[in-house]
Each structure stands twice: as structure tokens, then as C-alpha cells.
């Protein structure tokens, strides 16, 4: 019986492997033969000439980038789902700083799963005629939430495999580009005299190293424990912030915005979920915004944009078995409190005249010179460990079978650049996907603001890889007599090209090593290029080494909802009802209504709120909790698409989470702003007297 059981297990394993190989092979090849190709071209347009000014200037702005219902979410690959609505909104926040002399710096922070080089080029193209922001002055940084849209990237590989459906979507791409460009133009046109301050704070407890077994293989690591405590120590704890205050009409400088970096994956919300969600970053960002709005005198709502540093193997420190909305909120609030403390610590550090410089270089990694190409493999290939998924996202049984499981490297061959990597699909991968299908245009960008230098790379950089890149930058700055105190390596900047692990981590072939697509020398290559750019930036502020034009073709598919005319009316389908809190479950009020179809819903404009009145003698107003309106700009309002009906109408569920924060008094109702010419919708009223 034991022998038969072992035989059946072996046969089952072989069948699973065959199914994976056949399915992956078909999924790999099909879009490239069957999908139409969208040809893209961009021009490196020269902007307005920056003018010297008597005072430093700055501007901040925010735009909503919540894409429509139906766009597949990026980050969990085949395990992801198409968005059915949002739990919280996705935003782009922009920060423009112009020194007295020289060129400006423009930072774009976006609640997106990945950055995109073509998105960077398109935004720069759109703003050139209306601003003095050159392409090399601007960088796009993201939160890497795994609950945001895909299909806007610069490679067929990630447009195909980053979500559960393949293809580049021109409408998603152009929507994001236009929203970001509008924000940058707004920030430029409304710039004012400004002061800035830079600060750093260490935070432990919010993150953990998800691949501690690979991390302890680094030859410079003394503590090789793989305990939970060790995993919480093997993280990048640095939160780095640039605070921007601007001059108001009375001549006083008041807070306008801040951008910050931290190292934490946007994976508090697990795979298989459907709503858009900013993950831990939503709470981290908004807690500071709301605090400043209450405690400081501001001209307009405070804007806080936070984005990734070296997060490649650093996950949110959610408690075992509790991953989801509640733990995501807990970790995000912890970061929000730290951001508040850091912001306040900068009250007396603001300066009105600091160094502000930037630089950017772009390389084609398929056409490097001999010296540079020694570090990178001549083409990208993914490892089987990528399919096995990252720690915490394992899929049974694939993640537990060699060669997919973490820590199952191949025997390195002397003439094989990819060394210990078990190639996914073996030789079929190289045959089915030409090198140009993978991301191969690599940008390294940088800026200095006061005593901070930030170098951005289009990779997910692990903690120890970041330490080594940072050390190389530090050496380059020292050689060029720079007095910089703070150095940040920012992941996911102006593109996405997989992971960057150390050679030692790569040899272990955990998920991060399997996803280091250009081989074990990637970190060494990035350290050299980051140091080179930092030196060029110090020697020649405004340094640019970029092409004048770009062209590429991407296999495309449309995920935007098809336009459907609205001829029906709104109505309530299910009256509001209360759902009690459960195990790892938030309490909420729920209601179902018939509204306009997804093509007319316009998710990036204000939509949902809770209205309140004490009794029938009062008029309805938007409910406030602790001075903050309960609407879809916060944490706790969700819309979920259920299905489509006739006359251009669809059914949606509305949810209001954690209503107990409001207190039990009065009457409440859901409100949905009017769309497609229909009036504002209101649910029937409800009370807490159940």
C-alpha cells in the first residue's frame, strides 16, 4: 500500500508539472501571435527654459488615478482578479521644487503596482510645453500595491504575466499619463516661495523579511538566525521624508506637502481579492495628511506621497493567519503615526535655500559595452521559483515541488550566466519569448534635495542589495567631496525590470532570486551605474544621457469597459442592512442599488459618501467623524460591481465599514453622486437601533 501511495503521488506530481508547463507555454505564446500590436513613439521634448528666481519655489498637487471597473490587477500574476470597484482610492501626488538657480526637480508618487518607463516618457512629453520640467528632472515612484491596475508597462512580458490576463491597454496607459501630467502642470502653475526640510526615522515592527533563508546566506551577515525576531530585524527601517512648506498670502510659511520613502511590499491585501486598494500605503499617507490639516494652518489640504525604497524582501508584518484588511490597516496606521512624528520633528529644520539637482541615464541592456555587460546576462529569463510565488503567497502544490519551491536551485554550470536559476519552461522560454519581449530599456535617475540623495532604479531591490548599492553611491559622493548625509535607493522608479538580489541570495533561488531576470550580477551592475550617475549629477547638475526619441510595439488588448448608453433609472434593490464583525472581519452597513453601468461610473471622480441628520427636522449633510468626512476619500467606503442589467444599468453593493466610529445617534443614508445625467442617488435611511 505504501508503494502504491508513493507511485500515485509521483504520477500526480508529474501530471501537475505537465499541466503547468503546457498551460504556461500556451499562455506565453498566444498573445504574441494573436493580439494586435500598438506602435508607440515618444519624443524627448525640450521644456520651457528654467528661469533663475530670487527665492526657492515649490508646488504640490494631487490627482485621482482610480481606473474603471474591470481592469485586471497587477502583482499576483495568474492569481489576480479584475477589479470590481474600490475599497479606497488610488492617487498620484506630485511635488515640484525649483531652486534659485538651475533646473527644477519633479517627483511623482503614484498608488500603482509598478512604475513604467513609457509612462514616464509620455508624461514628460505632455508637460513639456507648459512647464520647465525636462524628462531628466522628473521621476515616477510607486507604492507597489498589488491591488492596483496593470497593462501600462513597457514590456510584453509584464503586460502579459503581471496579471491574470495579457496585453497592453492604451486607454489605461493614456488615462494614467494624462492624470499625472495634469497634476504636474497644476503644481508648476501654482508654485509659490517655499521652504523644505529633510528627515529620517527608523521604524521596526511594521515589516519582516519574508525570505530570511535567502538573506542569511549573504557572506557579510553575522546573525544567521531564521527566527521570527530575526526576520523582523532583517529589514530596511528607514523612513525618509522631504517636507515642503509654502508661503501663504499673509507671508507665512505653512505645510503644503511631503513625500517619503519606506521599504514595505504592498501585499497586506492578499491575492484573489477584487477591489482596488492602496494597501498599507493608504493609511500611512492619509494619517499624516489629516493630522496636518487639523494641527497646522494650511492653505489647502495637505498632500503626502509615500513610495518604495529597498523593499524587495520586506513584507508587511501581518500576524499569522490574519492577513487582510484589519492587519493592513494596523500596519499602515503604525507607519502613519511614525510619519506624523517625523513630520513634526522637521518644524524647526525648514530652509529656503538648499541644493536641488537631478540627473538621469537610460541604457539598453541588450546593447551594453563589454565592461558593463560583464555583470548582466545577455538576455532576461525567469526562474521556476517565480512560479512558486513569494513566501506567504504559496500555491498548493506548486510552491512545494522542486524546482518551483524556494531554496531548490539548479547546479550552476560554468558557462551559464543565469547560474543556479531553474529556467521556467527550460529552453521553451527562450524560444517563445525573444529578448526584446522582456524589459530591456533601463533608466537610473537621481536627485539631491538639501542633504538627501535619492537614486531610483526600475527593480525591486532586496534589503541587502540596497545596502550594497547605497555603499557604492556613498563612495562616489565621498570621492566627489559631497557632504550628503542621507542616501536612499528607491525601487520601482521609472520602470520595472524584476528583482535585484545579491549573488548569495540569488544562489538560493527563493522567489526573489527566480525573479532576478538578468542574473546574479544585477546588484553589482546597479551599484556601479547608481554610483556613476550620482557622481555625474554632482559634477554636472541636470546631467542627462537619454535618447531623443523612443519607439516600440506592444501586444495589446482593451480592458476598459465598453461604452454603453444609459436609458434606465436608479433604484434601491436591497435596503441597508448591518453585518456584524466576525473573525478577522470588519463590521459594515451594506446596501444594493441599481446604477449606471461601469463605462459611465467614472471612478476617478468623487462618488460615495454617508449622509447624516439628527432627526427629521434637520437637512442631510455629509457625516463627519473626528472632523473628517465619511466619503470615498477615506478608508471605509466601498463600491462593488455585482452584474449588469438592461438599459445601461448595473447592480452594485455599497459598503460602509466600521460605522461604530460615528456613534449611534441620528439617521444615516448612502449617497452616490449622479452620473450620466441622473440625479444623486440616496438609499433609504437607517439607524443604529437594530
C-alpha positions as CSV (number, residue, x, y, z in Angstrom):
1,X,0.0,0.0,0.0
2,X,2.8,2.4,0.8
3,X,4.5,1.8,-2.6
4,X,1.2,2.3,-4.4
5,X,0.6,5.6,-2.5
6,X,4.1,6.8,-3.4
7,X,3.5,5.8,-7.0
8,X,0.2,7.7,-7.1
9,X,1.9,10.7,-5.5
10,X,4.7,10.6,-8.1
11,X,2.3,10.3,-11.0
12,X,0.2,13.2,-9.6
13,X,3.2,15.3,-9.3
14,X,4.3,14.6,-12.9
15,X,0.8,15.4,-14.1
16,X,0.8,18.7,-12.2
17,X,4.1,19.7,-13.7
18,X,3.0,18.8,-17.2
19,X,-0.2,20.8,-16.8
20,X,1.8,23.8,-15.5
21,X,4.3,23.5,-18.4
22,X,1.6,23.1,-21.1
23,X,-0.6,25.8,-19.6
24,X,2.2,28.3,-19.1
25,X,3.5,27.6,-22.6
26,X,0.2,28.3,-24.2
27,X,-0.3,31.4,-22.1
28,X,3.2,32.5,-23.1
29,X,2.9,32.3,-26.8
30,X,-0.7,33.0,-27.6
31,X,-0.9,36.8,-27.0
32,X,2.2,37.5,-29.1
33,X,0.7,35.7,-32.2
34,X,-2.9,36.7,-31.8
35,X,-3.0,40.2,-30.3
36,X,-2.7,43.4,-32.4
37,X,0.4,45.5,-31.8
38,X,0.1,49.1,-30.7
39,X,3.0,51.1,-32.0
40,X,4.2,53.8,-29.6
41,X,6.6,56.6,-30.2
42,X,7.8,59.4,-27.9
43,X,9.9,62.5,-28.3
44,X,12.2,63.9,-25.7
45,X,10.7,67.4,-25.9
46,X,12.6,70.3,-24.6
47,X,10.5,72.2,-22.0
48,X,10.4,75.9,-21.1
49,X,13.8,77.2,-20.1
50,X,14.1,77.4,-16.3
51,X,14.4,80.9,-15.1
52,X,16.5,82.0,-12.2
53,X,14.4,83.3,-9.3
54,X,15.2,85.2,-6.1
55,X,13.6,82.6,-3.8
56,X,13.2,78.8,-4.0
57,X,9.8,77.9,-5.3
58,X,7.6,74.8,-4.9
59,X,4.2,73.5,-5.8
60,X,2.2,70.3,-4.9
61,X,-0.9,68.7,-6.4
62,X,-2.9,65.5,-6.3
63,X,-4.9,63.6,-9.0
64,X,-7.1,60.5,-8.7
65,X,-5.9,57.6,-10.8
66,X,-8.6,55.0,-9.9
67,X,-9.1,53.2,-13.2
68,X,-12.5,51.8,-14.2
69,X,-14.1,48.6,-13.1
70,X,-12.9,45.5,-15.0
71,X,-9.1,46.3,-15.2
72,X,-7.1,43.3,-14.1
73,X,-5.0,44.0,-11.0
74,X,-1.2,43.7,-11.2
75,X,1.2,41.9,-8.9
76,X,-0.2,38.5,-8.2
77,X,0.0,37.3,-11.8
78,X,-2.4,34.5,-12.7
79,X,-3.9,34.6,-9.1
80,X,-5.0,38.2,-9.5
81,X,-8.5,39.2,-10.4
82,X,-10.2,42.0,-12.4
83,X,-11.2,44.9,-10.2
84,X,-14.9,45.1,-9.3
85,X,-14.7,48.5,-7.6
86,X,-12.6,50.1,-4.9
87,X,-12.2,49.9,-1.1
88,X,-10.1,53.0,-1.2
89,X,-9.0,55.3,-4.0
90,X,-5.7,55.3,-5.9
91,X,-3.9,58.7,-6.1
92,X,-1.0,60.3,-7.9
93,X,0.7,63.1,-5.9
94,X,3.2,65.5,-7.4
95,X,5.9,67.7,-5.9
96,X,7.7,70.4,-7.8
97,X,10.8,72.2,-6.4
98,X,12.7,74.9,-8.2
99,X,15.9,76.2,-6.7
100,X,17.0,79.8,-7.1
101,X,19.4,78.9,-10.0
102,X,19.3,75.9,-12.2
103,X,16.7,73.3,-13.1
104,X,13.7,72.0,-11.1
105,X,13.1,68.6,-9.6
106,X,9.7,67.0,-10.0
107,X,8.7,63.9,-8.0
108,X,5.6,61.9,-9.0
109,X,4.3,59.4,-6.4
110,X,1.6,57.0,-7.6
111,X,-0.5,54.3,-5.9
112,X,0.3,51.8,-8.6
113,X,1.7,48.3,-8.6
114,X,4.7,49.2,-10.8
115,X,6.3,52.1,-12.5
116,X,6.7,52.3,-16.2
117,X,9.4,53.9,-18.4
118,X,6.9,54.6,-21.3
119,X,4.6,56.3,-18.7
120,X,7.5,58.5,-17.7
121,X,8.2,59.4,-21.3
122,X,4.6,60.1,-22.1
123,X,4.1,62.3,-19.0
124,X,7.3,64.3,-19.8
125,X,6.1,64.8,-23.4
126,X,2.7,66.0,-22.2
127,X,4.0,68.6,-19.7
128,X,7.0,70.0,-21.8
129,X,5.2,72.9,-23.4
130,X,3.6,74.1,-20.2
131,X,6.3,73.7,-17.6
132,X,10.1,73.9,-17.2
133,X,10.3,70.2,-16.2
134,X,12.6,68.2,-18.5
135,X,12.4,64.5,-18.8
136,X,15.6,64.0,-16.7
137,X,14.2,66.3,-14.0
138,X,11.2,64.0,-13.3
139,X,10.9,60.6,-11.7
140,X,7.9,58.4,-11.1
141,X,7.8,56.4,-7.9
142,X,5.1,53.9,-6.8
143,X,3.8,52.2,-3.8
144,X,3.8,48.7,-5.4
145,X,0.3,48.0,-4.1
146,X,-0.8,44.6,-5.5
147,X,-4.4,45.9,-5.7
148,X,-3.9,48.4,-8.5
149,X,-4.2,48.1,-12.3
150,X,-1.8,46.6,-14.7
151,X,-1.4,46.8,-18.5
152,X,0.5,50.1,-18.9
153,X,4.1,48.8,-18.8
154,X,6.9,49.0,-21.3
155,X,7.3,45.3,-22.0
156,X,5.2,42.5,-23.3
157,X,6.5,40.2,-20.6
158,X,5.0,42.2,-17.7
159,X,1.9,43.2,-19.6
160,X,1.3,39.5,-20.1
161,X,2.3,37.9,-16.9
162,X,1.8,40.6,-14.3
163,X,-2.0,40.0,-14.1
164,X,-4.4,37.2,-14.9
165,X,-5.0,38.5,-18.4
166,X,-2.4,39.5,-21.1
167,X,-2.0,42.7,-23.1
168,X,-1.1,46.4,-23.1
169,X,-4.1,48.6,-22.8
170,X,-3.6,52.0,-24.5
171,X,-6.6,53.5,-22.6
172,X,-5.2,52.6,-19.2
173,X,-1.9,54.0,-20.2
174,X,-3.2,57.3,-21.5
175,X,-5.5,57.8,-18.6
176,X,-2.7,57.5,-16.1
177,X,-0.4,59.7,-18.2
178,X,-3.0,62.5,-18.5
179,X,-3.8,62.5,-14.8
180,X,-0.2,62.7,-13.8
181,X,0.6,65.3,-16.4
182,X,-2.4,67.4,-15.2
183,X,-1.1,67.2,-11.7
184,X,2.4,68.3,-12.7
185,X,1.1,71.3,-14.7
186,X,-1.1,72.3,-11.7
187,X,1.9,72.1,-9.3
188,X,4.0,74.2,-11.7
189,X,1.4,76.8,-12.3
190,X,0.6,77.3,-8.6
191,X,4.2,77.3,-7.3
192,X,5.0,79.7,-4.5
193,X,8.0,80.6,-2.4
194,X,8.9,77.6,-0.4
195,X,11.0,76.0,2.4
196,X,12.0,72.4,2.7
197,X,13.3,70.1,5.3
198,X,14.7,66.5,5.2
199,X,14.5,63.9,8.0
200,X,14.9,60.2,8.6
201,X,13.3,58.0,11.3
202,X,13.8,54.3,11.9
203,X,10.7,52.1,12.3
204,X,10.9,48.4,13.4
205,X,7.9,46.2,13.9
206,X,5.9,47.2,10.8
207,X,7.9,44.9,8.4
208,X,9.5,41.4,8.3
209,X,11.9,39.8,5.9
210,X,9.8,37.2,4.0
211,X,12.9,35.4,2.6
212,X,15.1,35.2,5.7
213,X,16.5,31.9,4.5
214,X,18.0,33.6,1.4
215,X,19.0,36.7,3.4
216,X,21.2,34.8,5.9
217,X,23.2,33.3,3.0
218,X,24.8,36.7,2.5
219,X,28.5,36.3,3.3
220,X,28.5,39.5,5.4
221,X,25.7,38.5,7.7
222,X,26.8,37.6,11.2
223,X,23.4,36.7,12.7
224,X,22.2,33.7,10.7
225,X,19.1,33.0,12.8
226,X,16.0,32.4,10.8
227,X,13.6,33.1,13.7
228,X,10.6,35.5,13.6
229,X,12.6,38.0,15.6
230,X,15.5,37.8,13.1
231,X,13.1,38.3,10.2
232,X,11.8,41.5,11.9
233,X,15.4,42.8,12.3
234,X,16.5,42.0,8.7
235,X,14.6,44.9,7.2
236,X,15.3,48.4,6.0
237,X,13.8,50.5,8.9
238,X,14.4,54.0,7.4
239,X,11.6,56.3,6.7
240,X,13.0,59.3,4.8
241,X,10.8,62.4,4.3
242,X,11.1,65.7,2.4
243,X,8.7,68.3,3.8
244,X,7.6,71.2,1.7
245,X,6.1,74.4,3.2
246,X,4.9,77.3,1.0
247,X,4.2,80.9,1.6
248,X,0.6,81.9,2.1
249,X,-1.0,85.3,1.2
250,X,0.0,86.7,4.7
251,X,3.6,85.9,4.1
252,X,3.8,83.0,6.5
253,X,5.2,79.6,5.5
254,X,2.7,76.7,6.1
255,X,2.8,73.0,5.3
256,X,1.7,72.1,1.8
257,X,3.1,68.6,1.2
258,X,5.6,65.9,1.9
259,X,6.9,62.9,0.2
260,X,8.5,60.0,1.9
261,X,10.1,56.6,1.2
262,X,9.9,53.3,3.1
263,X,10.6,49.7,2.4
264,X,7.4,47.5,2.6
265,X,5.7,45.4,0.0
266,X,2.1,46.4,-0.9
267,X,0.9,42.9,-0.1
268,X,-1.2,43.3,3.1
269,X,-4.2,42.6,0.9
270,X,-3.9,39.1,-0.5
271,X,-4.4,37.6,-3.9
272,X,-7.9,36.7,-5.2
273,X,-9.4,39.9,-3.8
274,X,-11.2,42.2,-6.3
275,X,-11.4,45.9,-5.2
276,X,-8.7,48.4,-5.8
277,X,-6.9,49.1,-2.6
278,X,-3.9,51.3,-1.7
279,X,-2.8,48.6,0.8
280,X,-0.8,49.8,3.9
281,X,0.2,52.9,2.0
282,X,-3.3,54.3,2.1
283,X,-3.2,54.6,5.9
284,X,0.4,55.6,6.0
285,X,-0.3,58.5,3.6
286,X,-3.7,59.8,4.8
287,X,-3.0,59.7,8.5
288,X,-0.3,62.3,8.1
289,X,-2.5,64.4,5.7
290,X,-5.4,64.5,8.1
291,X,-3.2,65.3,11.1
292,X,-1.5,68.2,9.4
293,X,-4.9,69.6,8.2
294,X,-6.1,69.6,11.8
295,X,-3.0,70.7,13.7
296,X,-1.4,73.2,11.3
297,X,-2.6,76.3,9.4
298,X,-2.7,75.2,5.7
299,X,-3.8,76.9,2.5
300,X,-5.3,73.8,1.2
301,X,-5.4,70.1,2.2
302,X,-2.0,68.6,2.9
303,X,-0.6,66.2,0.3
304,X,1.6,63.3,1.4
305,X,3.0,60.9,-1.2
306,X,4.9,57.8,0.0
307,X,6.7,55.3,-2.1
308,X,9.1,52.3,-2.1
309,X,12.7,52.2,-1.0
310,X,14.5,48.8,-0.9
311,X,11.5,46.6,-0.2
312,X,12.2,43.5,-2.3
313,X,12.2,41.0,0.6
314,X,10.4,43.2,3.1
315,X,6.7,42.4,3.7
316,X,4.1,44.0,6.0
317,X,4.4,42.4,9.4
318,X,0.9,41.0,9.5
319,X,0.2,38.4,12.1
320,X,0.0,34.7,11.1
321,X,-3.4,33.8,9.8
322,X,-4.8,37.3,10.0
323,X,-3.6,38.8,6.7
324,X,-6.2,41.1,5.2
325,X,-8.0,44.4,5.7
326,X,-7.6,44.6,9.5
327,X,-3.9,43.8,9.6
328,X,-3.3,46.1,6.6
329,X,-4.9,48.9,8.5
330,X,-3.0,48.1,11.7
331,X,0.4,48.2,9.9
332,X,-0.5,51.2,7.8
333,X,-1.6,53.1,10.9
334,X,1.7,52.3,12.6
335,X,3.5,53.8,9.6
336,X,1.2,56.8,9.7
337,X,2.0,57.5,13.3
338,X,5.7,57.4,12.5
339,X,5.2,59.7,9.6
340,X,3.4,62.2,11.9
341,X,6.3,62.1,14.3
342,X,8.9,62.6,11.6
343,X,6.9,65.5,10.0
344,X,6.7,67.3,13.4
345,X,10.4,66.8,14.0
346,X,11.1,69.0,11.0
347,X,9.2,72.0,12.2
348,X,12.5,73.9,13.1
349,X,14.6,72.5,10.2
350,X,12.9,74.2,7.2
351,X,15.3,76.1,4.8
352,X,14.5,78.4,2.0
353,X,17.8,77.9,0.0
354,X,19.1,74.3,-0.5
355,X,20.8,72.3,-3.2
356,X,18.2,71.0,-5.7
357,X,19.7,69.0,-8.6
358,X,18.7,65.9,-10.7
359,X,20.1,63.5,-13.3
360,X,19.0,60.6,-15.5
361,X,20.6,58.0,-17.7
362,X,19.0,55.4,-19.9
363,X,20.6,52.2,-21.1
364,X,19.6,49.4,-23.4
365,X,20.8,46.3,-21.5
366,X,20.7,44.3,-24.8
367,X,23.4,46.6,-26.2
368,X,25.8,47.3,-23.4
369,X,29.5,47.8,-23.8
370,X,31.8,44.9,-22.9
371,X,32.6,46.2,-19.4
372,X,29.0,46.8,-18.4
373,X,27.8,43.6,-19.9
374,X,30.1,41.5,-17.7
375,X,27.6,41.8,-14.9
376,X,24.3,41.2,-16.7
377,X,23.3,38.2,-18.6
378,X,22.8,38.8,-22.3
379,X,19.1,38.3,-22.1
380,X,16.4,38.0,-19.4
381,X,15.0,34.7,-18.3
382,X,12.7,33.9,-15.3
383,X,13.2,31.1,-12.9
384,X,10.8,28.4,-11.8
385,X,10.9,29.9,-8.2
386,X,8.9,32.8,-9.5
387,X,6.0,30.5,-10.3
388,X,6.3,29.1,-6.8
389,X,5.4,32.5,-5.5
390,X,6.8,34.6,-2.6
391,X,6.8,33.4,1.0
392,X,3.3,33.9,2.3
393,X,1.7,33.5,-1.2
394,X,2.4,29.9,-1.8
395,X,0.0,27.9,-4.0
396,X,-0.5,24.3,-3.2
397,X,1.0,22.1,-4.5
398,X,3.2,24.0,-7.0
399,X,5.1,26.0,-4.3
400,X,6.2,22.9,-2.5
401,X,7.5,21.0,-5.5
402,X,11.1,21.3,-6.9
403,X,12.1,23.2,-8.9
404,X,9.3,25.7,-8.0
405,X,9.8,25.7,-4.3
406,X,12.0,28.2,-2.6
407,X,15.5,27.0,-2.0
408,X,15.7,24.5,-4.8
409,X,18.5,25.9,-7.0
410,X,19.9,24.1,-10.1
411,X,23.5,23.1,-10.3
412,X,25.4,26.1,-11.7
413,X,27.2,25.5,-15.0
414,X,30.5,27.2,-15.7
415,X,29.3,28.7,-19.0
416,X,25.7,29.5,-17.8
417,X,25.2,33.2,-16.9
418,X,21.9,32.5,-15.2
419,X,23.8,30.2,-12.9
420,X,21.6,28.4,-10.3
421,X,18.4,29.5,-11.9
422,X,16.0,26.7,-12.9
423,X,14.6,28.2,-16.1
424,X,10.9,28.2,-16.2
425,X,9.8,26.1,-19.3
426,X,13.5,25.3,-19.8
427,X,14.5,26.1,-23.4
428,X,10.9,26.9,-24.4
429,X,11.1,30.2,-22.6
430,X,14.0,31.5,-24.7
431,X,12.4,30.1,-27.9
432,X,9.0,31.5,-27.3
433,X,10.0,35.0,-25.9
434,X,12.6,37.0,-27.8
435,X,14.9,39.2,-25.6
436,X,13.0,42.3,-26.7
437,X,9.8,41.0,-25.2
438,X,11.3,41.4,-21.7
439,X,12.0,44.9,-20.2
440,X,15.4,45.9,-21.6
441,X,15.4,49.8,-21.5
442,X,16.8,50.6,-18.1
443,X,16.7,54.1,-16.5
444,X,18.7,55.2,-13.5
445,X,17.6,58.5,-12.1
446,X,18.6,60.6,-9.2
447,X,18.0,63.9,-7.3
448,X,19.6,65.7,-4.5
449,X,17.5,67.9,-2.2
450,X,19.5,69.5,0.6
451,X,21.5,66.7,2.3
452,X,19.5,63.9,0.7
453,X,20.5,62.0,-2.4
454,X,18.0,59.5,-3.9
455,X,18.9,57.2,-6.7
456,X,16.0,55.4,-8.3
457,X,16.2,52.1,-10.2
458,X,13.5,50.1,-12.0
459,X,13.9,47.0,-9.9
460,X,12.6,45.5,-6.7
461,X,15.8,45.7,-4.6
462,X,16.2,43.5,-1.6
463,X,17.4,44.8,1.7
464,X,21.0,43.7,1.4
465,X,21.2,44.5,-2.3
466,X,20.1,48.1,-1.3
467,X,22.8,48.2,1.3
468,X,25.5,47.4,-1.3
469,X,24.1,49.8,-3.9
470,X,23.9,52.5,-1.2
471,X,27.6,51.9,-0.2
472,X,28.7,52.3,-3.8
473,X,26.8,55.6,-4.0
474,X,28.3,56.8,-0.7
475,X,31.8,56.1,-2.0
476,X,31.1,58.0,-5.2
477,X,29.8,61.0,-3.3
478,X,32.8,61.0,-1.0
479,X,35.2,61.0,-3.9
480,X,33.3,64.0,-5.3
481,X,33.5,65.8,-2.0
482,X,29.8,65.8,-1.4
483,X,28.5,66.4,2.1
484,X,25.3,64.5,1.7
485,X,24.1,62.8,4.9
486,X,21.2,60.7,3.7
487,X,21.2,58.3,0.7
488,X,18.1,56.4,-0.4
489,X,17.9,53.7,-3.1
490,X,14.4,53.8,-4.5
491,X,12.9,50.7,-6.1
492,X,10.3,50.7,-8.8
493,X,11.4,54.1,-10.3
494,X,10.6,54.9,-13.9
495,X,10.1,51.3,-14.9
496,X,10.0,47.7,-13.8
497,X,12.6,45.0,-14.6
498,X,12.1,42.4,-12.0
499,X,14.2,41.9,-8.9
500,X,17.8,42.7,-7.8
501,X,19.2,40.3,-5.3
502,X,22.8,39.7,-4.1
503,X,24.8,36.9,-5.6
504,X,24.4,34.9,-2.4
505,X,20.7,35.4,-2.3
506,X,20.4,34.5,-6.0
507,X,22.2,31.2,-5.4
508,X,19.4,30.2,-3.0
509,X,16.7,30.6,-5.6
510,X,13.9,31.8,-3.5
511,X,11.2,33.9,-5.2
512,X,13.3,37.0,-5.4
513,X,16.2,35.1,-7.0
514,X,14.0,33.4,-9.5
515,X,12.6,36.8,-10.4
516,X,16.0,38.4,-10.9
517,X,15.7,38.2,-14.6
518,X,19.1,39.4,-15.7
519,X,21.1,37.1,-13.5
520,X,23.2,37.1,-10.3
521,X,25.3,40.2,-11.3
522,X,22.3,42.5,-11.3
523,X,23.1,44.2,-7.9
524,X,26.7,44.6,-8.8
525,X,25.6,46.3,-12.1
526,X,23.2,48.6,-10.4
527,X,25.8,49.6,-7.8
528,X,28.2,50.7,-10.5
529,X,25.5,52.5,-12.5
530,X,24.0,54.2,-9.4
531,X,27.4,55.4,-8.3
532,X,28.2,56.6,-11.8
533,X,25.0,58.6,-12.0
534,X,25.5,60.1,-8.5
535,X,29.0,61.2,-9.5
536,X,27.7,62.7,-12.8
537,X,24.9,64.5,-11.0
538,X,27.3,66.1,-8.5
539,X,29.8,67.1,-11.2
540,X,27.1,68.3,-13.7
541,X,23.7,69.2,-12.2
542,X,21.0,68.4,-14.6
543,X,23.0,65.7,-16.2
544,X,21.1,63.8,-18.9
545,X,22.1,60.8,-21.0
546,X,18.9,59.8,-22.8
547,X,17.8,59.2,-26.4
548,X,15.9,61.9,-28.3
549,X,13.2,59.5,-29.4
550,X,11.7,56.2,-28.5
551,X,9.7,53.7,-30.5
552,X,8.3,50.3,-29.5
553,X,5.4,48.0,-30.2
554,X,3.3,46.1,-27.6
555,X,0.8,43.3,-28.0
556,X,-2.4,45.0,-26.9
557,X,-5.9,44.3,-25.6
558,X,-8.6,46.6,-24.2
559,X,-9.9,46.1,-20.7
560,X,-11.7,49.4,-20.4
561,X,-15.4,48.9,-20.1
562,X,-17.2,49.2,-23.4
563,X,-19.3,52.3,-23.7
564,X,-23.0,51.6,-23.1
565,X,-25.7,54.3,-23.2
566,X,-27.8,54.8,-20.1
567,X,-31.6,54.7,-20.7
568,X,-32.7,53.3,-17.3
569,X,-33.2,54.8,-13.8
570,X,-31.7,54.2,-10.4
571,X,-33.4,52.4,-7.7
572,X,-32.7,50.6,-4.4
573,X,-32.6,46.8,-4.7
574,X,-31.7,45.8,-1.2
575,X,-32.3,48.2,1.7
576,X,-29.4,48.9,4.1
577,X,-28.6,46.1,6.5
578,X,-25.9,45.6,9.1
579,X,-23.2,42.9,9.1
580,X,-21.6,42.2,12.5
581,X,-17.9,42.0,12.9
582,X,-16.6,38.4,12.7
583,X,-13.3,36.6,13.0
584,X,-10.8,38.9,11.2
585,X,-13.8,40.7,9.7
586,X,-14.8,44.4,10.0
587,X,-18.4,45.3,10.7
588,X,-20.2,47.2,7.9
589,X,-23.5,48.5,6.6
590,X,-24.5,47.2,3.2
591,X,-27.0,48.1,0.5
592,X,-27.5,47.2,-3.1
593,X,-28.7,49.6,-5.7
594,X,-29.2,49.9,-9.5
595,X,-26.9,52.5,-11.0
596,X,-25.2,53.4,-14.3
597,X,-23.0,50.8,-16.0
598,X,-19.2,50.8,-15.4
599,X,-18.5,52.8,-18.5
600,X,-20.4,55.7,-17.0
601,X,-19.4,55.4,-13.3
602,X,-16.2,57.4,-13.6
603,X,-14.4,56.0,-10.6
604,X,-11.7,58.7,-10.5
605,X,-14.2,61.4,-9.5
606,X,-15.9,61.7,-6.1
607,X,-18.7,59.2,-5.9
608,X,-19.7,57.9,-2.4
609,X,-20.5,59.4,1.0
610,X,-22.6,58.8,4.1
611,X,-25.1,61.5,4.8
612,X,-26.5,62.2,8.3
613,X,-29.1,64.2,10.2
614,X,-30.0,64.1,13.8
615,X,-33.8,63.8,13.1
616,X,-36.4,64.6,10.6
617,X,-36.3,68.3,11.4
618,X,-32.8,68.7,10.0
619,X,-31.4,68.7,6.5
620,X,-29.0,66.0,5.3
621,X,-25.2,66.7,5.4
622,X,-22.1,64.6,4.9
623,X,-21.3,62.7,8.1
624,X,-18.1,63.7,9.8
625,X,-16.1,61.6,12.3
626,X,-13.4,63.5,14.2
627,X,-13.7,66.3,11.7
628,X,-13.1,64.1,8.7
629,X,-15.9,63.5,6.2
630,X,-17.1,59.9,5.7
631,X,-16.7,59.5,2.0
632,X,-14.6,57.7,-0.6
633,X,-11.6,59.8,0.0
634,X,-11.0,57.9,3.3
635,X,-10.7,54.3,4.3
636,X,-14.1,52.9,4.8
637,X,-16.4,53.2,1.8
638,X,-16.6,50.6,-0.9
639,X,-18.5,50.1,-4.1
640,X,-18.6,46.6,-5.7
641,X,-20.0,45.7,-9.1
642,X,-22.3,42.7,-9.0
643,X,-23.7,42.3,-12.5
644,X,-25.1,44.2,-15.5
645,X,-28.8,44.6,-16.3
646,X,-30.6,46.2,-19.2
647,X,-31.0,49.9,-20.2
648,X,-27.3,50.5,-19.5
649,X,-27.7,49.9,-15.8
650,X,-25.8,47.7,-13.3
651,X,-26.2,46.4,-9.8
652,X,-23.7,47.5,-7.2
653,X,-23.2,46.8,-3.5
654,X,-22.3,49.7,-1.3
655,X,-20.5,49.2,2.0
656,X,-19.7,51.5,4.9
657,X,-17.1,49.8,7.1
658,X,-16.5,50.4,10.8
659,X,-19.6,52.6,11.3
660,X,-19.3,52.4,15.1
661,X,-16.7,55.1,14.8
662,X,-19.6,57.5,14.1
663,X,-21.6,56.8,17.2
664,X,-25.2,55.6,17.3
665,X,-27.1,58.8,17.2
666,X,-29.2,60.1,14.3
667,X,-30.3,58.9,10.8
668,X,-27.9,57.8,8.1
669,X,-28.1,57.0,4.3
670,X,-25.8,56.1,1.5
671,X,-25.3,58.8,-1.2
672,X,-24.0,58.2,-4.7
673,X,-23.2,61.2,-6.8
674,X,-25.1,61.5,-10.1
675,X,-23.6,60.2,-13.3
676,X,-24.7,60.2,-17.0
677,X,-27.3,62.9,-16.3
678,X,-29.0,61.1,-13.5
679,X,-29.5,62.7,-10.1
680,X,-27.7,61.9,-6.9
681,X,-28.9,58.6,-5.5
682,X,-29.9,58.1,-1.9
683,X,-30.6,54.9,-0.1
684,X,-33.4,54.6,2.4
685,X,-32.4,55.9,5.8
686,X,-31.2,53.7,8.6
687,X,-30.3,53.9,12.3
688,X,-28.1,52.0,14.7
689,X,-31.2,50.8,16.6
690,X,-31.2,47.3,15.3
